[in-house]
Amino acid sequence: MGRTVISAVHAAPGLEVSGLFDPGCVGEVIDGLICGADYEAIASSDVVVEFTRPDVVMENLAQWHELGLNVVVGTSGFDDGRLADLRESWSGKGRCLVVPNFSIGALLMMRFAEQAADHYQAVEIIESHHDNKADAPSGTAIATADRINGRSAQQRAVESEELHPGALGATVSGTRIHSVRLPGLLAHQEVLLGNPGELLTIRHDSTSRESFMPGVLLAIRSVASLPQGVSLGLEHVL
């Protein structure tokens, strides 16, 4: 994702990449820029785009906040607890836009699921990603469950016994989520809504990281217009 963002920003009118931060590729030249591990190296930037890992993102965000920078975050793993911690620590300067999914189609899928949930007895989510994804469930699946927020009845006639723990998925905001990790996948999600005698499936597939770039560029251009503090979701700038 980071390399795709670099290429997209380079090609976008009025934008330029001013620096690269990644301790994992120090000294590597990417699109003419040298990758470094010094936070100060990008202190003069207008916007930091954070696509990293859940185990380092909070430390990085603390540094960007200390530098007073605006940040667009595409890193996954932001559940309610982590968002609460971020909002508590982020105050006084800079804006932080956390985006579970930059795809317009994925945003529509979440919106449609939110609207449909009132009309169905039960909802479950199946999310499928490439086998290098660092966490499960995905941020998109968590955001979808939060938007549905248990409004469906989520009742089974008989609660199945799990012969192996986790067989029925994880429960997030009252909705079951099932995660699949396989080579050959990129980012895919189905929302299954059931009533007696019928099933509604709302599905979105990203088959290329290019699908995320219009949303990333929109976030970069728009984050400075947001209120100070933390915002969640690309819909704040759409």
C-alpha positions in Angstrom: 0.0 0.0 0.0 2.8 2.4 0.9 4.4 2.1 -2.5 1.1 2.4 -4.3 0.4 5.6 -2.4 3.8 7.0 -3.3 3.1 6.4 -7.0 -0.4 7.9 -6.7 0.8 11.1 -5.0 3.6 11.5 -7.5 1.1 11.4 -10.3 -1.5 13.7 -8.6 -1.6 17.4 -9.6 -0.6 19.7 -6.8 0.8 17.0 -4.5 4.3 15.7 -3.9 6.0 13.2 -1.6 8.3 15.1 0.7 9.8 12.1 2.6 9.6 8.4 3.4 9.6 6.9 6.9 10.0 3.1 7.3 12.6 1.5 9.6 12.3 -1.6 7.5 13.7 -0.1 4.3 16.3 2.4 5.5 18.5 3.6 2.7 16.3 2.1 0.0 15.5 4.5 -2.9 11.9 4.5 -3.8 10.7 6.7 -6.7 13.8 8.9 -6.2 13.4 9.3 -2.4 15.6 7.7 0.2 13.7 5.8 2.9 14.7 6.7 6.5 13.9 6.0 10.1 14.0 9.5 11.5 10.7 11.1 12.5 12.1 14.6 12.0 12.9 13.8 8.3 9.2 14.4 7.4 8.5 17.1 10.0 8.0 19.7 7.3 5.3 17.7 5.5 1.7 19.0 5.4 0.1 15.5 5.7 1.5 12.2 6.9 0.0 9.1 5.3 0.3 6.2 7.8 0.1 2.7 6.3 2.0 0.5 8.8 1.1 -2.2 11.3 -1.2 -2.3 14.4 1.8 -3.0 16.6 3.6 0.3 15.7 0.9 2.6 14.6 0.1 4.2 18.0 3.8 5.0 18.6 4.0 6.6 15.2 0.8 8.6 15.7 2.2 9.9 19.0 5.2 11.2 17.1 3.2 12.8 14.3 1.0 14.5 16.9 4.0 15.8 18.8 5.2 17.4 15.5 1.8 19.0 15.0 1.1 17.2 11.7 -2.1 16.2 10.0 -2.4 12.5 9.5 -4.3 10.1 7.3 -4.3 6.6 8.8 -4.9 3.5 6.7 -3.5 1.1 9.2 -6.0 -1.6 10.4 -6.7 -2.7 14.0 -8.6 0.3 15.3 -11.3 -1.1 17.6 -13.4 1.0 20.0 -10.7 0.8 22.7 -7.9 1.8 20.5 -9.9 4.7 19.0 -10.8 5.9 22.6 -7.1 5.8 23.5 -6.2 7.8 20.4 -8.9 10.4 20.9 -7.8 10.8 24.5 -4.2 11.4 23.6 -4.8 13.5 20.4 -5.7 17.0 21.4 -4.6 20.6 20.9 -3.0 20.4 17.5 -3.3 18.6 14.2 -6.0 16.4 12.7 -6.1 12.6 12.5 -8.4 10.9 10.0 -8.6 7.1 10.6 -10.0 5.3 7.5 -11.0 1.6 7.7 -11.4 1.5 3.9 -10.6 4.0 1.2 -12.7 2.3 -1.5 -15.9 4.1 -2.5 -17.5 0.7 -3.2 -16.6 -0.5 0.3 -18.2 2.6 1.8 -21.4 2.0 -0.2 -21.4 -1.7 0.9 -21.2 -0.6 4.6 -24.0 1.9 4.1 -26.3 -0.5 2.3 -25.7 -3.1 5.0 -26.5 -0.5 7.7 -29.8 0.3 5.9 -30.8 -3.3 5.4 -30.0 -4.6 8.9 -33.3 -3.1 10.3 -35.2 -5.5 8.0 -33.5 -8.8 8.7 -33.4 -11.1 11.7 -29.7 -11.9 11.5 -26.5 -10.6 9.9 -23.1 -12.2 9.6 -20.0 -10.9 7.8 -17.4 -12.8 5.9 -14.2 -10.9 5.1 -11.4 -12.3 3.0 -7.9 -10.9 2.6 -4.4 -11.8 1.4 -2.3 -14.0 3.7 0.1 -11.2 4.7 -2.6 -9.1 6.4 -1.4 -8.3 9.9 -4.7 -8.6 11.8 -8.2 -10.1 11.9 -10.9 -9.2 11.7 -10.3 -6.4 9.2 -11.0 -2.8 10.0 -13.7 -2.7 7.3 -15.5 -5.7 9.0 -15.3 -4.1 12.4 -16.6 -0.8 11.0 -19.5 -2.6 9.3 -20.4 -4.4 12.5 -20.2 -1.1 14.4 -22.6 0.5 11.9 -25.0 -2.4 12.1 -24.6 -2.2 15.9 -26.6 -5.2 16.8 -29.8 -3.8 15.2 -30.6 -7.2 13.7 -32.0 -9.7 16.1 -29.0 -12.0 15.8 -31.0 -14.9 17.1 -30.7 -18.5 16.0 -33.5 -21.0 16.6 -30.8 -23.3 18.2 -27.5 -21.9 19.2 -25.0 -24.3 17.6 -22.4 -25.9 19.8 -18.8 -25.0 18.6 -17.0 -28.3 18.4 -13.8 -26.2 17.8 -13.6 -22.7 19.4 -14.0 -20.0 16.9 -16.0 -22.1 14.4 -18.9 -19.6 14.5 -16.7 -16.6 14.2 -15.9 -13.6 16.4 -18.7 -11.4 17.8 -18.2 -7.7 17.2 -21.0 -5.2 18.2 -23.4 -8.1 18.2 -22.5 -9.3 14.7 -20.6 -12.5 13.8 -17.5 -11.9 11.7 -15.6 -14.7 9.9 -12.1 -14.0 8.6 -10.3 -15.8 5.7 -6.6 -15.3 4.9 -5.3 -16.9 1.6 -2.8 -16.1 -1.1 -4.5 -14.9 -4.3 -6.9 -12.6 -2.4 -6.7 -8.9 -1.9 -9.7 -7.4 0.0 -13.2 -8.8 -0.1 -16.2 -8.7 2.1 -19.7 -10.2 2.1 -22.5 -9.1 4.4 -25.1 -11.9 4.7 -28.6 -10.9 5.9 -31.2 -13.6 6.6 -34.9 -13.9 7.2 -37.0 -17.0 7.0 -37.1 -18.1 3.4 -34.7 -15.5 2.0 -31.1 -14.3 2.0 -29.6 -10.9 1.0 -25.9 -10.8 0.1 -24.1 -7.5 -0.2 -20.6 -8.0 -1.5 -17.6 -5.9 -2.4 -14.3 -6.9 -4.0 -11.1 -4.9 -4.4 -9.0 -6.7 -6.9 -6.2 -4.0 -7.1 -4.8 -1.5 -4.6 -5.6 1.1 -7.3 -9.2 1.0 -6.0 -8.1 2.7 -2.8 -6.1 5.5 -4.3 -8.9 8.0 -5.2 -10.0 7.8 -1.5 -6.4 8.2 -0.3 -5.9 11.3 -2.4 -9.2 12.8 -1.3 -8.2 12.2 2.3 -4.8 13.9 1.8 -6.4 16.9 0.1 -9.2 17.2 2.7 -7.8 16.3 6.1 -6.8 19.9 6.9 -10.5 21.0 6.6 -11.6 18.7 9.4 -12.0 19.8 13.0 -9.0 19.4 15.3 -8.7 15.9 16.8 -9.7 12.4 15.5 -12.2 11.6 12.8 -13.2 8.1 11.7 -14.2 7.2 8.2 -13.8 8.6 4.7 -17.4 9.8 4.7 -16.2 12.9 6.7 -14.6 14.2 3.6 -17.0 12.9 0.9 
